[in-house]
Amino acid sequence: MALAQGQVLNNRYRVVKLLGKGGFGAVYRAWDIPLNRLCALKENTEISPEAERQFDREASLLAGLHHPNLPVVSDHFSIAGQGQYLVMDFVEGDDLQAMLDRAKGPLPENQALDWILQVCDALGYLHSQQPPIIHRDVKPANIKITPQGQAILVDFGIAKVYNPKLKTTLGARAVTPGYSPTEQYGVGITDGRSDVYALGATLYALLTGSDPVESVQRSAGSPFPAPRDLNPAISPAVEAAILRAMDLIPDQRWQSIADFKSALEKNLPKPPIPVNAHLAAPLQAAAAPKPAGEVVMPSQVVVQSSPVSKTSQLMIEADGTASSPLRNGLMIGGSVAIVVMAMIGIAVVLLASGLIGRRWTPPATRIANHSPTAASSIRYDPTKSPTLLTPSSPAGTASPGAASAGDAYWASTKANRAYLRAGPHLNHPILGSYSFGTRVEVIGKTSDNQWFLVIADDSKTGWLYMDWLTMDFDSAKIAVVTNLPTPPPPPTKTPEPPDSD
């Protein structure tokens, strides 16, 4: 029975609106009365004693998860004879199923890959827990895209701690036709490869605009169209990765979500390789049609290797004449000049950016002298070293750490889109985003080593989550930032009354 609008649970959460309902429960938008903010309330109506014990164990684990592509589970409780409840951050934005319904067809491959790769990061984090946590309900409707383009994997209603000795229990047997693998039906054993199947099926739907054929129907012999049969614009490599992820036999799939992600990343667009002008011009000349009546000599392409330099020289003669020493010298001289000019240009850029000849200054001095950009909502108090302030409350003071004067610690982003935030929590505003491989200087961290205070190359200062950084140094050397503020509530367009629809 659905909860009534305005009903208060656990003396704290007022039901605002039913968002979705399934065979084992429902999801509600609710109002956290003490904190005066929106939240998502997930109800599980399986009320057997064993289901309640399993819920308590697994809800405790979920409450300890922190990842940029997962909602924060802030509370859990049970009501005798009624059900169990998870309280999570309410994620603003549209889910991928709603986007598919509006598009009435496939989504662009590059955009879909960006979102799916973010979900790979979330699933990899879940699977890396001890014991591993299997989501078991990955599908377009359970992936929300925030206004900032961040993919959030939601709905932990049937998430299950992996135990290879146990069959899938009744309370976790919910399936979604087209997205659940065969082992999730009946009493099969599910593991991380079950999420690999479901994520592959999700990408199949995004790129074809159609739900995949149900796994049990495929097992019975129903035809299963390949992705490119429905959308020829899909890259062959992406199609191959999807088909392997959706193999009916778990041992034939990608054996981890990391393997699936690696296969998809290989298909990301790469910038074109420029062709040197002094090589492109002769090639174009050789291919150009000759005027009528002119004797066409066969083009000669000669590759000569210098025994001294071991460098190949490409000589192209379109008119059949032998190349002269003067002409060869001009070509070689031109190549050398281009290389020298390029090196000079790179040096000028590095000098201008401060990466060459840069004198390191302590983080306290850099923060004190930093001028906030227009896009930043933070300001700095030069009287404190270093104190990061928001317009309303301090965001943290760095305590002395192991770093000494002259030390600088550099890291690079390893996510396709790493979000820089004004504080060490997902509810803090986003100050900017950085692509894979962006270099940042690490100057502080939270005590749990989950968030790091960095200065980016564009001079913005803010917080990056640990899973978005690659560091080649011991994080114990980084100073801990203290006096952190309470994270702000998620932004809403307008204050919403607790019992409005």
Sequence and secondary structure as in RCSB ss.txt:
>XXXX:A:sequence
MALAQGQVLNNRYRVVKLLGKGGFGAVYRAWDIPLNRLCALKENTEISPEAERQFDREASLLAGLHHPNLPVVSD
HFSIAGQGQYLVMDFVEGDDLQAMLDRAKGPLPENQALDWILQVCDALGYLHSQQPPIIHRDVKPANIKITPQGQ
AILVDFGIAKVYNPKLKTTLGARAVTPGYSPTEQYGVGITDGRSDVYALGATLYALLTGSDPVESVQRSAGSPFP
APRDLNPAISPAVEAAILRAMDLIPDQRWQSIADFKSALEKNLPKPPIPVNAHLAAPLQAAAAPKPAGEVVMPSQ
VVVQSSPVSKTSQLMIEADGTASSPLRNGLMIGGSVAIVVMAMIGIAVVLLASGLIGRRWTPPATRIANHSPTAA
SSIRYDPTKSPTLLTPSSPAGTASPGAASAGDAYWASTKANRAYLRAGPHLNHPILGSYSFGTRVEVIGKTSDNQ
WFLVIADDSKTGWLYMDWLTMDFDSAKIAVVTNLPTPPPPPTKTPEPPDSD
>XXXX:A:secstr
    TT EETTTEEEEEEEEEETTEEEEEEEETTTTEEEEEEEE   SHHHHHHHHHHHHHHHT   TTS  EEE
EEEETTTEEEEEEE   SEEHHHHHHHHTS   HHHHHHHHHHHHHHHHHHHTSSS EE    SGGGEEE TTS 
EEE   TT EE  TTS   GGG    TTTS GGGSTT    HHHHHHHHHHHHHHHHHSS    HHHHHTT    
 HHHH TTS HHHHHHHHHHT SSGGGS SSHHHHHHHHHTTS        HHHHHHHHHHHS   TT      E
EEEEE TTT  EEEEEESSS    HHHHHHHHHHHHHHHHHHHHHHHHHHHHHTSSS     HHHHHHH    TT
   EE TTSTTEEE SSSEEEEE   S  TT  EEEEE SSSEEEESSSSTTS EEEEE TT EEEEEEE TTSS
EEEEEETTS EEEEEGGGEEESS GGGS BEES         SS   TT  
